Amino acid sequence: MSSLIKSRHVLAVPDLKKSTNFYQSKLGMKMDWGDKNWSFLYLDNFYVMLGECKDAIHPVELGDHQYFAYVEMNKIDAFYDELVSLDVNITSKISDKPWGQREFGIKTIDGHRIMFGQTI
């Protein structure tokens, strides 16, 4: 039977260099591969493919549809504290949810939003 190995989130960004720097310096992601049009980044099992698309609809214009990932993790409080210390834009503070997750949200430099959660 087939099995899924990993997933990659593909995002259009207006400035590849600026976006790549954000994912590396603020989220701690590492470069998997890149060229002048693409940056393939990862942190553990979270993969993002950034493609420069200067003429695409800017993520902030997508409203509630700019969420692109919910990332399950451990040691969420330490990660949250690290992102706060790096002045990452926190869209929802860390809290325990009735659905059994401890979670928080961020907004990237481009306006995409990511939720991070840990099972309580």
PyRosetta script that sets phi, psi and omega in degrees:
from pyrosetta import init, pose_from_sequence

init()
pose = pose_from_sequence("MSSLIKSRHVLAVPDLKKSTNFYQSKLGMKMDWGDKNWSFLYLDNFYVMLGECKDAIHPVELGDHQYFAYVEMNKIDAFYDELVSLDVNITSKISDKPWGQREFGIKTIDGHRIMFGQTI")
pose.set_psi(1, 144.5)
pose.set_omega(1, 178.2)
pose.set_phi(2, -70.0)
pose.set_psi(2, 155.6)
pose.set_omega(2, 174.3)
pose.set_phi(3, -141.9)
pose.set_psi(3, 151.3)
pose.set_omega(3, 178.5)
pose.set_phi(4, -82.9)
pose.set_psi(4, 136.2)
pose.set_omega(4, -178.3)
pose.set_phi(5, -97.6)
pose.set_psi(5, -48.3)
pose.set_omega(5, 177.4)
pose.set_phi(6, -164.1)
pose.set_psi(6, 167.4)
pose.set_omega(6, 173.4)
pose.set_phi(7, -124.4)
pose.set_psi(7, 152.8)
pose.set_omega(7, 176.8)
pose.set_phi(8, -122.7)
pose.set_psi(8, 136.2)
pose.set_omega(8, 176.9)
pose.set_phi(9, -96.1)
pose.set_psi(9, 124.5)
pose.set_omega(9, -177.6)
pose.set_phi(10, -103.5)
pose.set_psi(10, 122.4)
pose.set_omega(10, -176.5)
pose.set_phi(11, -126.2)
pose.set_psi(11, 137.3)
pose.set_omega(11, 170.8)
pose.set_phi(12, -85.5)
pose.set_psi(12, 131.3)
pose.set_omega(12, 179.4)
pose.set_phi(13, -129.5)
pose.set_psi(13, 146.7)
pose.set_omega(13, -177.8)
pose.set_phi(14, -76.8)
pose.set_psi(14, -26.5)
pose.set_omega(14, -177.7)
pose.set_phi(15, -139.3)
pose.set_psi(15, 98.4)
pose.set_omega(15, -172.8)
pose.set_phi(16, -58.8)
pose.set_psi(16, -43.5)
pose.set_omega(16, -177.7)
pose.set_phi(17, -62.8)
pose.set_psi(17, -45.7)
pose.set_omega(17, -179.7)
pose.set_phi(18, -64.3)
pose.set_psi(18, -44.7)
pose.set_omega(18, -179.2)
pose.set_phi(19, -66.2)
pose.set_psi(19, -43.9)
pose.set_omega(19, 178.6)
pose.set_phi(20, -59.3)
pose.set_psi(20, -43.6)
pose.set_omega(20, 178.7)
pose.set_phi(21, -60.1)
pose.set_psi(21, -41.2)
pose.set_omega(21, 178.5)
pose.set_phi(22, -60.6)
pose.set_psi(22, -50.9)
pose.set_omega(22, -177.5)
pose.set_phi(23, -62.7)
pose.set_psi(23, -34.9)
pose.set_omega(23, 179.3)
pose.set_phi(24, -78.5)
pose.set_psi(24, -49.9)
pose.set_omega(24, -173.5)
pose.set_phi(25, -79.3)
pose.set_psi(25, -31.8)
pose.set_omega(25, -177.3)
pose.set_phi(26, -96.6)
pose.set_psi(26, -38.4)
pose.set_omega(26, -176.9)
pose.set_phi(27, -102.2)
pose.set_psi(27, -6.1)
pose.set_omega(27, 176.9)
pose.set_phi(28, 75.4)
pose.set_psi(28, 20.3)
pose.set_omega(28, -178.9)
pose.set_phi(29, -77.3)
pose.set_psi(29, 153.9)
pose.set_omega(29, -179.8)
pose.set_phi(30, -112.0)
pose.set_psi(30, 151.7)
pose.set_omega(30, 179.2)
pose.set_phi(31, -77.5)
pose.set_psi(31, 126.6)
pose.set_omega(31, 174.3)
pose.set_phi(32, -92.6)
pose.set_psi(32, -41.5)
pose.set_omega(32, 179.6)
pose.set_phi(33, -166.6)
pose.set_psi(33, 152.9)
pose.set_omega(33, 176.6)
pose.set_phi(34, -164.9)
pose.set_psi(34, 157.9)
pose.set_omega(34, 171.2)
pose.set_phi(35, -146.0)
pose.set_psi(35, -161.8)
pose.set_omega(35, -175.5)
pose.set_phi(36, -71.5)
pose.set_psi(36, -14.8)
pose.set_omega(36, -178.1)
pose.set_phi(37, -113.1)
pose.set_psi(37, -17.1)
pose.set_omega(37, -172.6)
pose.set_phi(38, -137.5)
pose.set_psi(38, 146.5)
pose.set_omega(38, 167.2)
pose.set_phi(39, -130.4)
pose.set_psi(39, 120.0)
pose.set_omega(39, 174.8)
pose.set_phi(40, -100.9)
pose.set_psi(40, 116.6)
pose.set_omega(40, -174.2)
pose.set_phi(41, -122.7)
pose.set_psi(41, 157.5)
pose.set_omega(41, 177.6)
pose.set_phi(42, -151.7)
pose.set_psi(42, 155.1)
pose.set_omega(42, 169.9)
pose.set_phi(43, -140.9)
pose.set_psi(43, 110.3)
pose.set_omega(43, -173.2)
pose.set_phi(44, 54.7)
pose.set_psi(44, -115.4)
pose.set_omega(44, -179.3)
pose.set_phi(45, -105.2)
pose.set_psi(45, 18.6)
pose.set_omega(45, 177.8)
pose.set_phi(46, -103.8)
pose.set_psi(46, 114.6)
pose.set_omega(46, -175.6)
pose.set_phi(47, -116.2)
pose.set_psi(47, 137.4)
pose.set_omega(47, 178.5)
pose.set_phi(48, -133.4)
pose.set_psi(48, 135.8)
pose.set_omega(48, 174.8)
pose.set_phi(49, -114.2)
pose.set_psi(49, 112.1)
pose.set_omega(49, 179.9)
pose.set_phi(50, -97.8)
pose.set_psi(50, 126.6)
pose.set_omega(50, 177.0)
pose.set_phi(51, -119.8)
pose.set_psi(51, 129.7)
pose.set_omega(51, -179.1)
pose.set_phi(52, -75.0)
pose.set_psi(52, 121.1)
pose.set_omega(52, 179.6)
pose.set_phi(53, -137.3)
pose.set_psi(53, 84.6)
pose.set_omega(53, -174.5)
pose.set_phi(54, -61.3)
pose.set_psi(54, -27.8)
pose.set_omega(54, -176.1)
pose.set_phi(55, -99.3)
pose.set_psi(55, 2.1)
pose.set_omega(55, -179.6)
pose.set_phi(56, -72.3)
pose.set_psi(56, 161.3)
pose.set_omega(56, 175.3)
pose.set_phi(57, -60.3)
pose.set_psi(57, 129.4)
pose.set_omega(57, -179.5)
pose.set_phi(58, -69.0)
pose.set_psi(58, 138.5)
pose.set_omega(58, -177.8)
pose.set_phi(59, -53.7)
pose.set_psi(59, -34.2)
pose.set_omega(59, -179.5)
pose.set_phi(60, -65.2)
pose.set_psi(60, -19.9)
pose.set_omega(60, 177.9)
pose.set_phi(61, -80.9)
pose.set_psi(61, -6.8)
pose.set_omega(61, -178.5)
pose.set_phi(62, -85.5)
pose.set_psi(62, -7.9)
pose.set_omega(62, 179.7)
pose.set_phi(63, 60.3)
pose.set_psi(63, -131.7)
pose.set_omega(63, -178.3)
pose.set_phi(64, -65.9)
pose.set_psi(64, -11.7)
pose.set_omega(64, -176.9)
pose.set_phi(65, -90.8)
pose.set_psi(65, 11.8)
pose.set_omega(65, 179.3)
pose.set_phi(66, -87.2)
pose.set_psi(66, -2.3)
pose.set_omega(66, 171.5)
pose.set_phi(67, -69.0)
pose.set_psi(67, 134.6)
pose.set_omega(67, 178.9)
pose.set_phi(68, -128.9)
pose.set_psi(68, -11.9)
pose.set_omega(68, -177.4)
pose.set_phi(69, -154.1)
pose.set_psi(69, 147.3)
pose.set_omega(69, 167.5)
pose.set_phi(70, -121.7)
pose.set_psi(70, 115.0)
pose.set_omega(70, -172.7)
pose.set_phi(71, -106.8)
pose.set_psi(71, 118.2)
pose.set_omega(71, 176.0)
pose.set_phi(72, -82.4)
pose.set_psi(72, 136.3)
pose.set_omega(72, -176.5)
pose.set_phi(73, -151.1)
pose.set_psi(73, 177.3)
pose.set_omega(73, 170.4)
pose.set_phi(74, -119.9)
pose.set_psi(74, 169.9)
pose.set_omega(74, -178.1)
pose.set_phi(75, 52.3)
pose.set_psi(75, 44.9)
pose.set_omega(75, -174.5)
pose.set_phi(76, -64.6)
pose.set_psi(76, -34.8)
pose.set_omega(76, -178.4)
pose.set_phi(77, -64.5)
pose.set_psi(77, -40.6)
pose.set_omega(77, 178.8)
pose.set_phi(78, -65.4)
pose.set_psi(78, -41.5)
pose.set_omega(78, 179.3)
pose.set_phi(79, -65.3)
pose.set_psi(79, -43.2)
pose.set_omega(79, 177.6)
pose.set_phi(80, -58.5)
pose.set_psi(80, -49.0)
pose.set_omega(80, 179.8)
pose.set_phi(81, -59.2)
pose.set_psi(81, -39.8)
pose.set_omega(81, 178.7)
pose.set_phi(82, -62.9)
pose.set_psi(82, -45.4)
pose.set_omega(82, -179.3)
pose.set_phi(83, -66.1)
pose.set_psi(83, -38.5)
pose.set_omega(83, 176.3)
pose.set_phi(84, -61.0)
pose.set_psi(84, -43.8)
pose.set_omega(84, -179.4)
pose.set_phi(85, -65.6)
pose.set_psi(85, -23.2)
pose.set_omega(85, 178.8)
pose.set_phi(86, -93.3)
pose.set_psi(86, 8.3)
pose.set_omega(86, 179.4)
pose.set_phi(87, 60.3)
pose.set_psi(87, 34.1)
pose.set_omega(87, 172.9)
pose.set_phi(88, -70.1)
pose.set_psi(88, 141.9)
pose.set_omega(88, -179.0)
pose.set_phi(89, -70.9)
pose.set_psi(89, 104.3)
pose.set_omega(89, 179.1)
pose.set_phi(90, -87.0)
pose.set_psi(90, 120.2)
pose.set_omega(90, -178.9)
pose.set_phi(91, -91.5)
pose.set_psi(91, -25.4)
pose.set_omega(91, 173.9)
pose.set_phi(92, -146.0)
pose.set_psi(92, 126.5)
pose.set_omega(92, -177.8)
pose.set_phi(93, -66.6)
pose.set_psi(93, 155.6)
pose.set_omega(93, -178.5)
pose.set_phi(94, -63.6)
pose.set_psi(94, 133.9)
pose.set_omega(94, 178.7)
pose.set_phi(95, -161.8)
pose.set_psi(95, 160.5)
pose.set_omega(95, 176.5)
pose.set_phi(96, -84.6)
pose.set_psi(96, 133.2)
pose.set_omega(96, -177.4)
pose.set_phi(97, -107.9)
pose.set_psi(97, 153.5)
pose.set_omega(97, -178.5)
pose.set_phi(98, -65.7)
pose.set_psi(98, -15.4)
pose.set_omega(98, 179.4)
pose.set_phi(99, -88.9)
pose.set_psi(99, 13.3)
pose.set_omega(99, 172.4)
pose.set_phi(100, 85.9)
pose.set_psi(100, 20.7)
pose.set_omega(100, 178.4)
pose.set_phi(101, -120.2)
pose.set_psi(101, 145.7)
pose.set_omega(101, 166.8)
pose.set_phi(102, -103.2)
pose.set_psi(102, 121.9)
pose.set_omega(102, -170.8)
pose.set_phi(103, -147.6)
pose.set_psi(103, 163.4)
pose.set_omega(103, 173.2)
pose.set_phi(104, -152.5)
pose.set_psi(104, 164.3)
pose.set_omega(104, -179.7)
pose.set_phi(105, -126.7)
pose.set_psi(105, 153.4)
pose.set_omega(105, 176.1)
pose.set_phi(106, -130.9)
pose.set_psi(106, 164.2)
pose.set_omega(106, 171.3)
pose.set_phi(107, -120.4)
pose.set_psi(107, 129.9)
pose.set_omega(107, 179.6)
pose.set_phi(108, -74.8)
pose.set_psi(108, 173.6)
pose.set_omega(108, 179.6)
pose.set_phi(109, -61.6)
pose.set_psi(109, -24.1)
pose.set_omega(109, 179.4)
pose.set_phi(110, -90.9)
pose.set_psi(110, -11.5)
pose.set_omega(110, -178.8)
pose.set_phi(111, 104.0)
pose.set_psi(111, -5.0)
pose.set_omega(111, 173.5)
pose.set_phi(112, -68.4)
pose.set_psi(112, 149.2)
pose.set_omega(112, 179.9)
pose.set_phi(113, -117.2)
pose.set_psi(113, 142.3)
pose.set_omega(113, 179.5)
pose.set_phi(114, -129.2)
pose.set_psi(114, 136.9)
pose.set_omega(114, 171.9)
pose.set_phi(115, -104.9)
pose.set_psi(115, 139.3)
pose.set_omega(115, 174.4)
pose.set_phi(116, -116.6)
pose.set_psi(116, 135.4)
pose.set_omega(116, -178.6)
pose.set_phi(117, -142.2)
pose.set_psi(117, 152.9)
pose.set_omega(117, 175.8)
pose.set_phi(118, -134.4)
pose.set_psi(118, 134.0)
pose.set_omega(118, 177.3)
pose.set_phi(119, -64.4)
pose.set_psi(119, 132.4)
pose.set_omega(119, 179.8)
pose.set_phi(120, -81.8)
pose.dump_pdb("model.pdb")
